[in-house]
Amino acid sequence: MIKKLLFCLMVFAFAKANSQGTDLFRAEYTYFPQRDSDNSFRRFRTFVNVPLKVKEGTYIVPYFEYRNVHLLIKDEERFFTEFGTDRYESYEGALGLTFPMKNDWRFGGRAGFLFSSNFDSGSVESDDVFFTGSVYFIKDKKDNPDGKPWRLVVGVQYSTTVGRPFPLPYLNYYREFAKDWSYSVGAPKMNLKYNFNDKNSMQTYLRLDGFYGNIQNDAITELGAVADNVSMTTLVAGLGYEHNFTKYLSIYGYVGYSIINDIRLRNEGGDDVKTVNDSNTFYSRAGIKFSL
């Protein structure tokens, strides 16, 4: 039963494409200061997965996530006071389904809605609401009797926050290649991991991170362009460490440095109207999780 639930959660960890674990619950804090400025990005994030068995091998998985972002902009204070608040929140609710297929393949799909905004009006507006969806096929050989354990994930994912009217492809490959060593290539994260023992592990990683929020009271730039939303895309490389208190409860921490750091304002059509900051800088993230 535990192995089946673990595999089910793995499907939706990939389907979310922001985690490569098998987490029932996670809470974490990210701190991302901006070099050569007083700007900073702080984020609290928590989510929960609840797998519900429908029949043997088939699960429905309700999912809920909350994020609170503090995007503090001080480089051009006169302009950015027009935003109203520097706090952005997002709420996501989704429902997933997973079931086994032939030849060791498994299907996973998820659809839901995301509410992301500064919510300055005190209520939800139509521009705050986004649709998210994904379809994945997973082949897992972690108990491979003929060689090193491996796992392949292929699929597509779609979100109206991206601003493109077509789904994006997704591919991830995991392999254990030596005793206590493994690697994962794909997106949003690649890593090379070493397990010291059952309690401690360390990894080098390369990962994408970011956020998106609607600006309810549109801001006007100094050139007269209308800023409808704010987003951040960053590519970070660094080191991570994880400690297991028990088989299911862990804490983790990541430090790194950004390779790409793009904080920008965009108009309603998704075009950039202002770059807030693109200097590369230090990155840190830490949290606690409960996993199967």
Secondary structure, DSSP 8 states (H G I E B T S, - for coil): -HHHHHHHHHHHHHHHTS--S-EEEEEEEEEEE-TTSS-EEEEEEEEEE--EEEETTEEEEEEEEEEEEEEE--TTHHHHGGGS-SEEEEEEEEEEEEEE-STTEEEEEEEEEEEEE--TTSS--GGGEEEEEEEEEEEEETT-TTSS-EEEEEEEEEETTS--SS-EEEEEEEEEEETTEEEEEESSEEEEEEESSSSEEEEEEEEEEEEEEEEEEEEE-TTS-EEEEEEEEEEEEEEEEEEESSSSEEEEEEEEEEEEEEEEEE-TTS-EEEEEE----EEEEEEEEEE-
